[in-house]
Amino acid sequence: MNLVECVLPASVGALHALRGGDPEGPKVIALHGWLDNAASWIPLLDLLPQPLDVLALDLPGHGRSVHLPPGTEYSPFVAINAVLDAADALGWERFALLGHSMGAGISSLLAAACPQRVRRLVCIEALGGLGEAADQAPARMRDAIAQARLPSRRPLRVFNALAAPIRARMQANGLSEASARLLVERGVRGVDDGWVWSSDPRLMLPSLYRATHDQVDALVASIDCPAQVILATPAQHYFPEPLRSQRAARLRHGQVTVLPGHHHLHMDDAPAVAGVIGGFLGEA
């Protein structure tokens, strides 16, 4: 798929994205994972049946998109509204959502919140967002506020060549060199002495609030559109078994597929993931 850079207005500021496919085809918005960017979809989009009109968005604070102003927090609610702003800017009233990890959580929450706008949903390696026990809320809030009020952190590390950040992504995520290079080339910006990460360092701060498991389950159960969930085995520590299977079973019209691989299987094993999705995103 030939992808071109585009910039869309949103209430938080300019959102960057990659768009490609057939402008007359079914609309799809693809949302990447935490600290990733729109380039994470390049290996998979080349393999999906056409025609599709795909917008792979850099979420706020990621890739080339705007950073939130000081004093504001990155949250699913900010991301949901940013996605809706991007869709509105394109005149897309209804669309399918394709999400990985954090992007899958955001996609499923958006599908629950705006059923009239989301016609199909594909979630890879997450569903409904992260939940926790209610009694963890006080400690979470104390830690989040304390961390947010610390003095500004140390200056960004400067890389004099891209080999170092590529190696860092390979080690952190078990990625192939080709996949890590895609993420890094879109995830850094040039400075006088080399490159620095382009993502907002505040994305590393803990969240102020996290829904309870019961709340997440209720949101997933409210999703009305057809949905596919694709999971890698072994499971991630933040979304273990049997939690992930139990949550996926709450979907009204859901199908779950488990594939061998790691967290970024949509990049490093794109043919297998594309084989599961098939023509699902293009269906009415």
N, C-alpha and C positions, 0 to 999 in steps of 0.2 A: 504494500500500500504506500503510495506516495504521500508523505506527510509534509505539511507546510506550517510554518510558524504563524500564529495569530495572537492578537491581544484583544481582550474583551473588557469592557467596563464593568465594575462591580462596586457595591457600596463601600467595600474595604479598600478599593483602589484597583489598579490594573492587574488582570489575571492573564498569564501567558498560557498558551496551549499549543498542541500539535493537532492539526485537523487534516483528515484525508478520506478518500473513498469517493462515493458517488453522492453529489449534493442532493440528488433526488431519492436516495435510498433511505431506509429506516434510520432514525436518529439514535445514536448511542453515545453516552458520556462515560468515559473511562477514568477512574479515580485510583491513584497510586497509593502505596503504603507510606508509613512514617519515615521521614528522611529520604524517601525516594523522589521521583519526579515523573513527568509524562513519558520520558524515554523508556520507562520500564515496560511499556506496552508494545514497543516496536517489534520484538520477535513474534509476539502472538498475533498482532493485527495483520501481518503479512499472510497468515495461514487461515484466517476466518473466511467463510464463504461470503461472497459479495452478491448484490450491492449493499453496502452499509455506508452511512455518513457518520464518521467517528470524530468526536472531540476528546482528546486525551489532555486533561487539564493538569496544570501545576497548581496544587492547592495553595492557599495563602501560606506564606513563609517558606515555601518549597520551590526548588528549581529557579525559575526566572520570575515568579510572581511576587507581588508586593508583600512586604513584611507588615505585620500589624503595628500600630503606633504604640509607644511606651504606655504602660498602665493598662493595657488590654490583654486578655488571655486567649490563647488558642483553645478552641473547644469544638465539639461536634456541631454546635448550633451555629457558630461562625462559618464553619465549612459548608453546612447545609445551605445557608443563605447565599454563600458565594457560588455554589453550584447552580442554584436557582437563578441568580443574577446572570450567570454565563448563559444559561438556557434562554432566559428572557432576551438577552442581547442578540441572540441568534434567531429569535422568534420561534423557538421550539416549545410548543405547548405540551407535547408528550414525547417521551424518549425511554429507551432502555438504559439501565445502569450496569456497568461492568466494574467491579472493584476488587482490589487486592489488599488484604490486611487492614490497616486503618481505613483505606478507601472502601473496603467491603463493609466495614462497620458503618461508615458514613452513608454508603449507598442503601444499606438496609434500613437505617433510621429514616432516611429521606423517603423511602418507599412506604414506610409506616406512617410518616407525617403527611405525605402528599400523594395518596393513592390515585388521585385523578390525573397525576402527571407521569407516573412511572408505569410503563406497560409490561416490562420484563426486567428481571434482576438476576445477575450472575455474581456470586460472592466467592472469592478465592481466599482461603485461609483465615476467614473471620466471618462472623454473623452477629449483627445486633450491637456491636460495640462491647467494650470491656465492662464487666460488672464486678461487684464485690459485696461482702456482707455489710449490712447496715451499721454494725457496731464498729466498722473501720472508718466511718466518716469523720469522727473528731480528729483522729491521728492524721488522716489525709489532709484535712483542712489546715491543721497546725503546720504540718510540714510544707505544704504548698505556699502558704503565706510567708513562712520563714525563709524559704528558698527564694521567693520572688523579691524579698526586701534586702537580700544580700547586695553588697556593692557590685558594680559592674564587673563582669568576669574578665579574665586575662585576654589579651589581644588574640585575634584569630591566627591560627598557625598558617604560615605561608609555605606553600610547596613550590620548589623551583622547577619541578617537572611533574607531569601527570602520573608517572609510574608509581609514586608513593601513595596518592589517594586511591588509585586503582587497586594497589596491593592491600590497602586498608579495608576497602569494601569486600575484596575477596576473602580476607581473613575473618571479618566480622560476620559475614552472611553466607559463607561457603559458596560464593558465586564463581562462575567461570570468568576468565579474564574478559571475554567478549561482553558478557552481561555487565560486569563491573565497569567496563569502559563506557558503555552507553549511559549508565547512571552518572558517572563522574563527569563526562564531557558536558552534560547538561546541568550538573550539580555544583559546578565551580564557577567563579568569576575571576577575571584577570585583575591583578594589581601590579604595582611597579616592579616587584621582585619575583612575580610568579603568579600563583593561583591560591585562592582561599575558597572554602566551602561557601556556597551562595545561600544556603538555608539559614533561617533565623536561629541563632543560638538559643533563644528562649523556648524553642521546641523541646529542649532537653529538660525544661522545668516540669515538676510533677503537676498533674491536674488538680485543680481545686475541688472538683466534684466528680464522683463516679456513681452511676446508677446502681441500684441493688440488682442482684441476679433475678429477682422476681419481676422487677420493672423491665429489664432487658427481655426476659421471656415473654412478657405481655406484649411488648412492641413487636417482637418477631411473630408472635401468633396473630397480630393484626394485619400483617402484610397480605395483601389481597391478590397481587399479581403472580403469574407463574415465576418460579425461582429455581435456580440451580446453585448448589453449594459444592465447591470442589476443595477437597482437603488433602494435604500431604501427610504421609506417614513416614516417620513417627510424628506425633502431634507436638505442637509448640507448648512450652511450659505455661503460657498465658491462656491457652485454650485447649486444655487437656481432655482426654477421655475420662469418664463418659459425658462430661459437660457438653462437648461440641456436638456429639450425636444426639443428645437429649434436646439441645436447643434447636438443631436443624429439624428434628421431628415435629416441632411446633408449627412449622410452616404449613399453611393451608394447601398450597399447591407447589410443594417442594420436591426436588430430586437431589440426592446426595451421592457424590462419587468420591472415593478415596483412592489416591494414586501414590505410588512410591515416589519419594523425592524430598526436596527440602523446601523451605519457606518460599523461595522465589521460583517455584517450579513453572510458573507462567513464563519465565524468561529462559531458564536452563533446560526445561523440557516442554517447550511451547507446542510441539506437534501433539503430544499426549493431551494437553489441556485443550487445544483446538479441536481435537477429535471428540472430546466430551461435549464441548459447547456446540459444535456443528452449526446448524443454521438457526439455533434457538433465538439469537438476538435479532434476527431478521423477521421472525414470525410476528403476526399481528397480536 
